[in-house]
């Protein structure tokens, strides 16, 4: 049972959590009971924890509704330029606590729930994660929505309401097993269906070129049904909208003949077109060219652009009358941001709408399109870039293929005028890749059809213009810019680590919640013993809390005095969980060799999902669990080293884990991670970073000072020794690899990890061996600093070992 806050605690927590006034609490209790009775049709005798969660969610939602309506009214009255952020992924996580934080209702709700005899944490745990994303790209979209609302921008998130989100990961006998994420089975109290704004989306068919223009005929229609979710800004009374589309079959779908057999089959076949919004593709940094995926990509942009055009034409709230028809003004009122190439079809679709439906001439339509659209690139990995076969395009979207051909024809004419005679450049820059199977290069389409192209960290943007998009940069350098990713401090500090947020607010006020630059004021407290003690105390409390969670869920006894070392992210070769594995084994071997030495205790936690079809990633998970099975049951090791694979890593688990971290592992091969955002979440919560000069790590090191991060590894792609040379030259590496190869971690199946060994020894694109030695030496420095900092804390000294923790803030 949650205890009520003492007067002292309440005074302390007013700033960040909101005031729990008597009237507020009474009103919340009344609303809670009203929803339990009238919305859920239950009484306290039969209500379940889930019913209580829904009653609380509806009570909190009531506080959003007035603000939501007033925000939309305000936008229609003022007619500002609107931002449309189109993404195939929005990794939202849970909504209840975030809404309470942003509306300053947390204390009042805590008190009301306590007075009702309920436990707030238990109710919060009843909420399903909205896992409509794979990883960083989807979570970035979610953070952007929070930030745009907090800044008061007229912004909309547009995506797909997947019936099944990212799969739930179970670890069974050490292997990943996927289970469907039926997140909507109990309903979603935060969404509102809007059938009045249902829009038709067309597929297949053929084109007819007539004197009146091009007609796209004999198409199959799928209806897009919008569901709106409120996105509250931080204490500014702004509530923006995330609109997610769900696919519905039209009433006349396949009902050509009415004999009984045909009718029944026609009704059953409705599922086929509704499959478009059935499931999120579980691939991160990997392109899978399936027809259903291309359908999803066109479905979201076609529905969204109809919404955008409708809103552009009408300027009065609630009015459907067309009051604006000059599309030359569209870029003044509309900004479309494409989150990677997944929504790239917005470019040919906007051209189709402008040319075929609104009857603009091509040049005017193209000018409007380019000035309206902008593109964010998220990866340089070749296997992740979208290239759709022309045959599939011709079959599914014949009019759009014609438009893409015309865009390409005109673009190549322009390139030829700038670089006459350079046919190789024309081939490289073409939107159509020739060869055995002709394909449309979606990144090229995005660049050509946008006025701005950005990478997501400075090094990433530099790599783009130096390699992948070099030709395009030479043609139009003004298009290319950098926008380093970020995170919302509301969810990733105030909500998930309230203790730390309060300690900071006591020293520098609460403006940092809106402006993280304010954290520089904490440098004044670098030698303040009381502040350092408070920070250390919060960290230890968070570790104890997470240790309890680990013991409950993994049945492993954790030493809360040990260093909590995390690597949590999608499982992928370039993220180098294998390098972490080699350190685990090396550290294990060292303790075994000298068991009486004073070793720095560590709990190493790895979490993340492997794409179901990515065999190597699944083998990496199996290796981690196998190392854990050996290490965690070795009596010589005791509690000095524990290895835990965190099952089903997701937003909600991140919110529990990150505040407890001492060390954040950001060890991708330099030049492969576009940005990373987990690196920022850990740093914001006081963890030190061990990492390569990759992604946003580079800028983090500049901001915090490179001496305050544990930076290792090669920074370029210079000459390297071959893998076997490293293997033969470094005894500890050889020992670790021999153990993996010889079945030390897989006694029942000695050759279980043969493929991983072969990969590391002969085919490793991501240079694990090349960075092994530097990584191990860097981990030795981590151990030394942790030892010093623990001693300093025990003696309540502000010693040098603790200062880096402070500098992170």
N, C-alpha and C positions, 0 to 999 in steps of 0.2 A: 504494500500500500504506500503510495506517495505521501510523504509527510507535508503538512502545510508549512509555508515559509514563515520563519520567525520575523518579527518586526525589523530586526537588524538585516536579515537576508533580503527582506522585501525592499528596504531602503537602498540596499546595495544594488539590487537588480532592476530597479525601476527603469533606468536609462535604456537598457537594451531589450528588456522583456515586456515593457509596458506596465501600466499601473492597474492593480487589481482592486478597483473601487467597489464598495459594497453594492452600489446600484448596478454596476456592470455584471457582477457575479450573480445577483438576483435575476437580472434579465436573461443571462445565459442559461441559468438553471430552468427558468420558465420556458425558454425556447427549446431546450433539450427535451424536456418532458412533453412539450407540444409535438415535436417531431416524432418522438418515440410512439406517441399515441396516434397522431393523425397521419403521419407519413409512413411509418413502419407498421402501424396497427398492432402494437404489442403493449403489454404492461410489464411492470418490473418482475412479475412472477414467472413469466415465460421468456423474457428477452435474453438473448445471448450476448456475448462480448461483441460479436459482429454487429448486432443491432445497436448496441451502445455506440460503437464506432460510427455507424451511419447516422445516428441521431446527432452526435457531436459534429460530424462533417457537414450535415445539413444546417446545423446551427451556425457554424463558422461561415458557410457559404452564404447564408442570409446577409451577413455583413459585407459580402462582396457585391451583391446584386445591385443595390442602389448606386454604388460607385461605378459599377460596370456600365449600367445604362447611361449614367451622367457623362462618363468618359466618351462613349460613342456619340452621344448628343453633341458634346463639345467638339469632337472631330468633324462632325457634319456641319456644325455652325461655322467653325473657323476655316474648314477646308484646307488643312495643312498638306504638305507633301507627305505621302504615306510610304512606309517601308514594307515590302512584302518579302519575307525571308522564306524561301522555298527549300525544303529539305525532305529527303526520303526518310530521315530519322530525327526523332525528338526523344532523347533519353531522359525523361522527366523525373523518374523515381517517384517518391511519395509527395503528396500535395498538402496534407493537413497541417503539419508542423510549420512548413514554409509559409503557408498562408497566415497562420497565427503570428509568426514572426513579423511578416510584412505589414500586418494590420495592427500590430502592437496589442494582440489579444492573449499572448501566451500566459502571463501571470493570472489574468482573470479566468481563463479557461482551466488552468491548473487548479485554482481555488474552487471553481464551480464543480469540477469533476471530483475533487477530494470531498467536498461537502455532500455530493451525491453518493459517496461511498464507493467510488470507482478508482481505478489506477490508470493514470494518463498513459504511461508507457505501454501497458497492456492494450489499451485502445489503439494507440498509434501503430502497434505491431499487427493489428488486424488489417491494415491497409495494404493492398497489393501494390507493388512497384509498377508504374507505367514504363515498362521496359521496351519502348519503341525505338531502340537504337542498339548498335553493336558496341560502341566504345566512344573514343574521343570526339568523333565528328558529330554524333548524336547528342552527346552531353554538351558540347560547345553550343549547339543550337538551343538547348534548354537554358544554358547560362545567358546567352544573348537575349532571349525573351525576357528573362528577369531584369537584365541590365537596361534594355530598351524601355521597359515599363518604368523602372526606377528613374530613368532620365526624362521621362515624360514624352518620349517619341511616339508618334502615331504609327505603331508597328503591328504587323500581323505575322504570325507563324503559320505556314501552310504545309500540310503533310498528309499522311495516310493513317486512318484509324485501323491499324492492324488488329484483327481479332486475336491473333497470337503474336506476342512480342518475342524478344530474344529468348531462346530456350532456357529452361531451368536445367542447371548442370548438377548431376548427381555423380559422386565418385563411388564406384562399385568395384571392390577388389583392386583398387588403385587406378581403374580406368574411368575416363569420362563417359557418362551415359547421358543422352539428351532426353528431356521430357518437355512436352508442349507447355507453353506458358499461357494458360487459359485465364488471363488476368481480368476478363470481363464477366466471369461466371456469376459473380454475386452482384453485378451492376457497378456503375461508376458514378458516384454522387457529384462529381465535379463537372461533368459534361452536360450540355443541353443540345438535344437533337434539333435541327432547324430544317424540317422537311419543306418549308415554304421556299427555301433557297436551293432546292434540289436542281442539279444541272445535268443535261445529257452529254455524254462523251462518246465519240464515234470511233469505230475501228473497221479495218478491212475495206472492202469495196473497191472502187475504181474511180478514175478521174475522167471528166469530159471537158474538153476545151471548146467553149462556145463563144459567140460574139459578145455575150454578156460577162465573159470571164470564165474562170475554171470552176467546175462543179465537182464536188466529191460525193459520189452517189453509191447506192446499194450497200450502205454501211450497216454494221451491227451497232446498236445503241446500248450503252450501259449507263445507268443513272448514278450520279455522285451525290450522296446524301451527306450534308455537312453536320459535324458535331463540334460545338464550340466549348472551349475550356477557358475560364477566366485566368488572366496572368496579372496578379497584383504587383504594382510598384512598391518600393519600400517607403511606407508611411507618407505617401504623397497623394493619396486618394485617386490615383490613376489605376484603372484596370483594363489592360489590353486583352486581345483575343488570340488564342491559338485555334485555328479551324482545321480539323482533320476530316478527310473525306472517306466515306464508306461506300463500297460498290453495291448497287441494288439492280436487280433485273427489272426492266420495264414490264408493265402488266401484260403487254402483247408479245412477250418474248417467246418465239417459236410456236405460238398458238395458231399455226396455219390451218390445221385440220382438227375437227372436233370429234373424231371417233374416239372411243374410250382409251384405247391403247396409246394413240398419238397424244391425247390430252395429258394423260398421266406422265408420259415421258417428257413432254414439254415442260410441265411443272417441275419435274425432277431436274431437268437440264438448266433451270434457273441458277442452280448452284455454280455452274461452270463460269458464268460471267461474274458472279459474286465472289469467286475465288480471288479476284484481283486484290481485294483488301484482306484476304484471309491471313497471310503470314508474312512477317519480316524476313527478308533474306539474311541468313546469319553469317555473311562474309564480311570481314574487315580487311581492307587492303588486298582484296582479291576480286577479280572480275569473273563473273559466271554468266555467259551470254545466253540466258534462257528467255524464251518468248514472254513468259509471265512477268519477268522483271521489266522488260521493255514496256509491257502493258501498264505496269505500275507507274513507271516513269512518265509515260504520256498521260495517264489517267489523272495524276495529281496536277500536272501543269495545265491540261485542258480545262479542268474544272476551275482551277485557281484563276486562270486568265479570264474566264467568263465573269467571275466575281470582280476582278480588277476593273474590267471594262464597264460592268454595271455600276460600280461605285464611282468610277471616273465620270460617267455620263450624268449621274444624279448627284446633286450637292445638298439636297434638303433631307433632314432626318426623316425616315419613314416613307419618303417619296420614291416612287418608281418611275416618275416622269423623267424623260430625257431632257436635260437642260444644258448639256455640254456635248458638242459633236466634233469640234476641231481637234483632231488627234495630234496636231503639232504641239499642243500643250501637254501631252501625256508625260514626257520626261520631267516637266515642272511639277507634276503632281504624283508621280509614281516612280519608285525605285525598286527594281526587282533584283534581289541578291540570290545567286545560285550557289547553294552549298555543295560544292564539288560538281562533277559532271552529271550526277544523277538527274537533276532537273534541266539538263541541257535542251530538251525538247521544247522548252519555253521559247527559244529563239525562233525555230521554224513555225511553231504554233502562233506566236505573236505576228509573224509575217503573214501567215495564212489568214488570220482574223483581219489584219489591216488591209491586205490586198484583195482577198476573195470576198470578204463580208462587208468591210467598210469602204471598199473601192478606192483606196489610196493608190497612187502610182508607186512603182517599185522603189524608186530612189527616195521618195519622201518616207515611205514605210520603213525602209532600211535605216534611214537617219534616226527615226523615232525609236526603232528597236535597239540600235546600238547605244543611244543615249539613255535608254531606260534600264538596260540589263548590265549587271556586273557579275564577275565570276571569282569564286574562291577555290584555289587548288589546294588539295590536302595531302598529296603524296607524289613522290618521285619514283616509286617502285613500278617497274614496267608491267608487272603482272596485275597491277591494280587499275591500270588505265582502261577506260571503256572504249571498245571498238566493236560496233554492231555490224553484222553481215548485211550486205545490201539486199540479199534475197529475202531476209526476214523483214527488213524495212518495206520492201516492195509489197509484200504480202499483208503486213499489218497496217502500215501508214503510207499508202502510195502517194498521196498528195504531198506529204512532208518530204519524201525522198526527192520529188521533183523540185521542191523549194530548196533543199540542201544542194542539189546539183546546180541550181541557178546561183545560189550564194557562192558556191565554189568557183563556177565559171567566171563570175565578175571579180571575185577575190584574186584568182590567179592572173587575170588580166592586169589588175592593179600591181601585183607583185612583179609581173613581167615588165611593166613600165618602169619600175624602180630598179630592177636588176636584169636588164636586157641580156638575153643569151644564157642565163644561168638556169638551165633546165633541171639540174640536180636540186637546186633550191626549190623550184616549183614542185618537184616530186615530194620533197621533204615536207613542204608546207601545205600540200593539198589536204582538203577535208576528206578526200576519198583515198584510201590506201589501196594501191593496185597489188596484183599478185594473184595467187591461186584463187583465194576467196576475197573478193573486194569487200572492204569494210569502211564504215563511216567512223572517223576519229573524232570522238565527242569533245575531247579537250581542245582540239583545233577549232571545232564549231563554236565552243564557248569563247575562245579568245577572239575570233573574228567577229562574233556577234555581240561583244561587250565593249563598253568604253573603259572599263577598269578590270585588271586582273591582279589578284593578290595571292602571295604565299602567306603562311601562318606563323612564321618566325623569320628573323632577319637572314639567318644562314640558309633557310629553306628558299626564301625569295631569291637570294643570290645564286643558289644552285639552279633554280628554274631558269633564270635568264642566261646563265653560263652554259647550260646543257640542254635540258628538255625543250625549252621554249626560246632558245638562242636566236633562231631565224626570225621569230615573231618580234622579239625585242629589238633586233636590228631594223626591222621594218617600222615598228611603232613603239619606240622606247617610252613615250609618255603614258602608255596604257598600264605599265607594270609598276606595282607598288608593294609595300609590305604592311601587313596588319598582324602583329604578333597576337596569338590567342590569349585569352584571359579566362578568369573564373569569377563567379559571383561570390562576393564575401558574405552575402546574406546566408546562403545555404552552407558554404564551406568554412565559415568561422562562427558567425553568430548562432546559427541553428545547431551545427554539429558539435561545437566546442564552446558552450555558453560561459563556462568558467573562465576560459582564457579571454573571451570577448569582454567579460566584466572587469577583469584585472587591467586590461588595456584601457577600457573606458574610464576607469577610476583615475588613470594617470593623464590621459590626453583628451578626454571627452569622447563623444560617440560619432563625430563626423567621419571617422575612418571607415564606418560602415558604408558610406556613400563614396568615399574618396580614399583609396588605400595609400596614396602619397602621404597622407597624414601620419602613417606609421613611422616616418622618419623622425618624428618628435620623440620616439622612444629611445633614440640614441642618447638623449640626456640622462637616461636611467641605466647606462651601461655599467656603472659601478655602484648602483643602488642595491644594497644587500636585501632590503625588504622586497623589492620588486623581483629580484632574481629568485628569492625564496618562494614568492607567490607563484611565479612561473613554474618552478620545479615541482611545487606541491600539486598544481593543476595537472602537470604531465604525469606525475605518479598516480594521481587519482584516476586519470583516464586509462593508464596502463592496468591498474587493478581491476577496473570495470571491464576492460576488454579481456583480461586474463580469466575472469569469471565466465565471460561469454565463450571463450575457447574451451575451457574445461567442461562447460555444459554441452557444447556441440561436438567436440572432438575427443573428449575423454582423455586429454593429455594434460598432465599437471605442469603448469607454467611457472617459471620463476619470475615474479614481477620485477625483480631487481636486474633481470637480464636485459640486454639491449634488444629492443623490438625493431627488427630489420625487415622491411617490406619491399617486395617487388610485385605490384598488382597492376595488371594491364592485360590486354588480349595476348594469348599465347601465339608467338610468331618468331620465326628464326631471327629476324632482324632486331627484335627486342632483346634477344640474347639471354633468355632464361637459362640456356645451357652454360653460359659463363658463370652465372650464379651457382648452378649445380656443381661446377668444378671447384668453386670456392667452398661450398658446403663440405665436399668430400675432402678437400685439402685441410680444412680446419678440423674435421673429424679425425683425419690421420695424425695430425699434430698432437691433438689431445691424447689419442691412443698411445702415441710414441712417448710422450712425457706426461703421464696422468697426474703426477704430483706437482706439476708447475701451476702457478696461479694464472689461469686463463680468464679472459673477459667472457662472461656468460652471454650467450646469444640465443634468441628465438627468431629463427628465419622463417618468414611467412611469404608464400607465393600464392597469388590468386589470379584468376582470369580464365576465360573460356576459349576453347579451340573451335574453329569453324568445323562443323560436322564432317566435311569432306577433306579436311587438312590432316592427313595421316601423320606427318612429321610432328605437328603441334600436339596431337594426341599422344604420341610417343614421348614427347617432352614431359607432359603431365605424368605419364606412367613412371618416368625416371625419377621425377621429384618425389612421388609417393613412395617409390621403392627405396630411395635414400632415407626418407623419413622412417620407413618400417625398420630399417637397420639401426639408424642413429638413435631413435627414440626408445628402443628396447635394449640398448647396450648399457649394462650397469656401470661400466667404467666411465662412461660419459656423464651419467646422472643428469642434473638439470643445467649443465654447462652449455649444452647445445641441443636445441629441439628444432625439428623441421616440420612445418605444417603447411599443407596445401589447403587454402581457404576455398571451400566448396561454394559454387554459385555466387561468385563475386559480382556485385551489382551496386547501384547507387546507394541503397540502404546499408549494405555491408560496409561500403567505403566510408559512410558517415560515422560508423562505429569505430572502424579501424584507424583512420587517418589521424584523429586526435591523440592516439596512443603511440604513434610512431616516434622512434629515436632516429632511425636511418631510412632514407628513401633511395631506392635503387633505380637509377635512370641511365642504363648502361648500353643503350642501342649503339650499333656501329655508327661512327661519325658520318653524317651525310645521308642517313636513312630515315630518321624520325622527323616528320615535318615540323612538329612543335612539341607535342606532349602538353597535357594540362594537369595530370596527376602530380607531376613535378611541382607545380605551383601550389596545389592543395596541401601537399605535405609540408612545403616550406612555410606556408601561411599558418600551419598548426605547430610549428616549432621543431620539425625534424631537420636534421642535417642531410645533405644530398651527397651521395657518391655517384659520379656520373661522367660521361664523356662530353666533349664539346660538340653537342648535337642538339638540334631543335632549339627550344627556348632555354635550355640549360646555359647556352652561351650568354644570353642577355641577363639571365638570373645571376650568373657569375659576375657580370659587370656591375649589376645593381648592388649585390651583397658583398662584392669583393671576392676575387678568386680564392684568396686564402681562407675564406669561410665556407668553401665547398671542397669536397674531396674529388678533384678532377684528375682523371687518368686517361691513358689511351692515345692512340694515334689520331692526329687531327686532319690528316690528308690521306691520299691514296698512293703514297710513295712506295718504293721497293720494299718488299717483305720477304722474309725467308719462307720456304715452303713449310706446310704443316708438319711434315715428318721431321724437319730440322728442329722445330720447336719441341716436338715430342721427345726427340733424342737428347736435346740440350738441357731440358728442365726436368730434373728428377721427380719433383712433386706432381708435375703435369703427367709425366709418364705413369707414375703410380696410380693416379686417379683414373686415367684412361684404361689402364690394364685392369683395374677393378671393375669398371663398367663392362669392358669387353669379356672379362673372365667369369662373369656371373656372380661377383661378390654381393651385388644388390639384387640378384635374381637367381637364387640357388636352384629353384625348381626348373628354371628355364634359362640356362647360362647364356644362350645366344639371343635373349630377348631384345637387347639393345644394339644388336649387330648393325642395324641400319643407321642409328645415330652415331655409332663409332665410325662407320664408313663415311658418313657425311662430314664429321669433324676432321677426319684424317685426310680426306681426298677431295671433297666437293663443297667446302664451306665458303659461301659467298660473303659471309658476314664476319670473318676473321676473328673467331673466338680465341684461337691459340695466340694470334699476334698480340692480343691485349691481355692475355692471361697473367703474365708476370707483373705488369704494371698494376693490374687490378688487385692481385694478392698483396702487393706491397702497400697499396692504398688502403686495403682492408686492415692491414697491420696498424697503420696510422689511426684508423677509426677506433680500433681496439684500445690503443694507448690513450686517446683523448677521452674515450668513454670511462676508462679506469680513473683518470685524473678528475673528471667531472663528478663521478660518483663519490670519490674521496672528498672533493670540495663540498658537495652537498651534505655529506655526513658530518663534516666539520662546520657546516653553515658558513662557508667562506665564498666570496665572490670570485674564486680563483679562475685562472685563464681557461680552464677546461669548460667553464659554463658560459663564458662570454659569447662564443659562437651561437649558442642557443638563442641568446638575446638578440644578436645582430640579425638573425633571420626575421625577427618581427619587425 
